[in-house]
Amino acid sequence: MGLAHIHPNAIIGKNVTIEAFAYIEEDVVIGDNCWIGPYASIMNGARIGNDCKIFQGAVVSAPPQDLKYKGEKTTSVIGDRTIIREFVTINRGTTYSNTTIIGSDCMLMAYVHIAHDCIIGNHCILANNSNLAGHIVLEDYVILAGSVNISQFLRIGKHSFISGGCMLNKDIPPYIKAARHPTVYAGVNSVGLKRRGYTNEQINAIHDVYRYLFVMGFNSKNAIEKIEAELPVSDLRDEIVAFVESSKPGVLKGFNSRNDR
């Protein structure tokens, strides 16, 4: 820690390694067993959990890139066991929500950017060069497969997989794959769901819902009416329907194929 800059008021947990030339500001809390790499910057408002790794050149809790921000005291919260790779930038919140949140057990690969007031769930993987504008919600187990760009105020449903290079300007419902240009529904994320313990019966039920929504040519309103009338009641069915009905910007489009497996 001798060559690092650590403000004396920063709160540093037990068994924390801070490498040379790291920069730690005053209003910072770092949990136990963390590793802070050389030239990493941990700025005011950072609240970092236990067992995290923050690599070279990363900037955690920088002021938001929002002209309305006037220096208010806000935070960036990082959960336990999250890995933040080289040159990731995470901005703290604005007065909109007062915080930016990254969950536990996440990996943010090199050059990822997380803007102000975003909420990232647990077990999310954001591959290199993905960029999130402000006020975005990623639910648990979302995977962004590199160079994904997401417009502000969008919601990405849990267990979804977004193919590399996608540009998102609509909400992404849970359990699906999104791909192509422009970004469209590309099937159910069956591989990811099997890895996380979903049964074949549950995955087939998800397929059934999304056929109505994205494959059979209905608009969202008509698809939901048919889903509720023709598919058996289940938590998965109702969860997907509730997501689509609550989407303010609307959800992504389907594709012109009847084979979604």
MOSULNOR-V183558 format. One record per backbone hydrogen bond with DSSP energy under -1.0 kcal/mol. CO is the residue of the C=O (numbers start at 0). NH is the residue of the N-H. E is the energy in kcal/mol with one decimal. If there is no record, write none. Layout:
co->CO nh->NH e->E
co->CO nh->NH e->E
This chain:
co->0 nh->3 e->-1.3
co->4 nh->23 e->-3.2
co->6 nh->9 e->-1.7
co->10 nh->29 e->-2.9
co->13 nh->32 e->-3.1
co->16 nh->35 e->-3.2
co->18 nh->21 e->-1.6
co->21 nh->4 e->-2.9
co->22 nh->41 e->-3.3
co->23 nh->6 e->-2.0
co->25 nh->27 e->-1.9
co->26 nh->44 e->-3.0
co->27 nh->10 e->-2.8
co->28 nh->47 e->-3.2
co->29 nh->12 e->-1.8
co->31 nh->50 e->-3.0
co->33 nh->16 e->-2.5
co->34 nh->53 e->-2.7
co->35 nh->18 e->-2.9
co->36 nh->39 e->-1.6
co->39 nh->22 e->-2.9
co->40 nh->59 e->-2.8
co->41 nh->24 e->-2.7
co->42 nh->45 e->-1.6
co->44 nh->75 e->-2.4
co->45 nh->28 e->-2.1
co->46 nh->77 e->-3.2
co->47 nh->30 e->-1.5
co->49 nh->80 e->-2.9
co->51 nh->34 e->-2.4
co->52 nh->83 e->-3.2
co->53 nh->36 e->-3.6
co->54 nh->57 e->-1.8
co->55 nh->86 e->-1.5
co->57 nh->40 e->-3.0
co->58 nh->89 e->-2.7
co->59 nh->42 e->-2.8
co->61 nh->91 e->-2.7
co->63 nh->65 e->-1.6
co->65 nh->68 e->-1.9
co->74 nh->92 e->-1.8
co->74 nh->99 e->-1.5
co->75 nh->46 e->-2.6
co->76 nh->101 e->-3.2
co->77 nh->48 e->-1.7
co->79 nh->104 e->-2.6
co->81 nh->52 e->-1.7
co->82 nh->107 e->-2.8
co->83 nh->54 e->-3.1
co->84 nh->87 e->-1.5
co->85 nh->110 e->-2.0
co->87 nh->58 e->-3.0
co->88 nh->113 e->-2.8
co->89 nh->60 e->-1.4
co->89 nh->61 e->-1.9
co->93 nh->97 e->-3.2
co->97 nh->74 e->-2.0
co->99 nh->76 e->-3.1
co->100 nh->119 e->-3.1
co->101 nh->78 e->-1.8
co->103 nh->122 e->-2.5
co->105 nh->82 e->-2.7
co->106 nh->125 e->-2.7
co->107 nh->84 e->-3.0
co->108 nh->111 e->-1.5
co->109 nh->128 e->-1.8
co->111 nh->88 e->-2.4
co->112 nh->131 e->-2.6
co->113 nh->90 e->-2.6
co->114 nh->117 e->-1.1
co->115 nh->134 e->-2.0
co->117 nh->100 e->-2.7
co->118 nh->137 e->-2.9
co->119 nh->102 e->-1.1
co->121 nh->140 e->-2.5
co->123 nh->106 e->-2.3
co->124 nh->143 e->-2.7
co->125 nh->108 e->-2.9
co->126 nh->129 e->-1.3
co->127 nh->146 e->-2.6
co->129 nh->112 e->-2.2
co->130 nh->149 e->-2.3
co->131 nh->114 e->-1.5
co->133 nh->152 e->-1.7
co->135 nh->118 e->-2.7
co->136 nh->155 e->-2.9
co->137 nh->120 e->-2.3
co->139 nh->158 e->-2.0
co->141 nh->124 e->-2.3
co->142 nh->161 e->-2.8
co->143 nh->126 e->-2.8
co->145 nh->164 e->-2.3
co->147 nh->130 e->-2.8
co->148 nh->167 e->-3.1
co->149 nh->132 e->-1.9
co->153 nh->136 e->-2.4
co->154 nh->171 e->-2.2
co->155 nh->138 e->-2.6
co->156 nh->159 e->-1.0
co->157 nh->174 e->-2.5
co->159 nh->142 e->-2.2
co->160 nh->177 e->-2.5
co->161 nh->144 e->-2.7
co->162 nh->165 e->-1.4
co->165 nh->148 e->-2.5
co->167 nh->150 e->-2.3
co->170 nh->251 e->-1.7
co->171 nh->156 e->-3.6
co->174 nh->188 e->-2.7
co->175 nh->160 e->-2.6
co->176 nh->185 e->-3.0
co->177 nh->162 e->-3.0
co->178 nh->183 e->-2.9
co->183 nh->178 e->-2.1
co->186 nh->176 e->-3.3
co->187 nh->189 e->-2.4
co->188 nh->192 e->-2.2
co->189 nh->193 e->-2.5
co->190 nh->194 e->-2.0
co->191 nh->195 e->-1.1
co->192 nh->197 e->-2.6
co->193 nh->196 e->-1.6
co->198 nh->202 e->-2.4
co->199 nh->203 e->-2.7
co->200 nh->204 e->-1.9
co->201 nh->205 e->-2.0
co->202 nh->206 e->-2.4
co->203 nh->207 e->-2.3
co->204 nh->208 e->-1.7
co->205 nh->209 e->-2.2
co->206 nh->210 e->-1.9
co->207 nh->211 e->-1.3
co->208 nh->212 e->-1.7
co->209 nh->213 e->-2.8
co->210 nh->214 e->-1.6
co->210 nh->215 e->-2.3
co->218 nh->222 e->-2.8
co->219 nh->223 e->-2.5
co->220 nh->224 e->-2.0
co->221 nh->225 e->-2.2
co->222 nh->226 e->-2.7
co->223 nh->227 e->-2.6
co->224 nh->228 e->-1.5
co->225 nh->229 e->-2.7
co->226 nh->230 e->-2.2
co->233 nh->237 e->-2.4
co->234 nh->238 e->-2.3
co->235 nh->239 e->-2.2
co->236 nh->240 e->-2.3
co->237 nh->241 e->-2.5
co->238 nh->242 e->-2.0
co->239 nh->243 e->-2.3
co->240 nh->244 e->-2.7
co->241 nh->245 e->-1.8
co->249 nh->170 e->-2.4
co->252 nh->184 e->-2.9
co->254 nh->256 e->-2.0
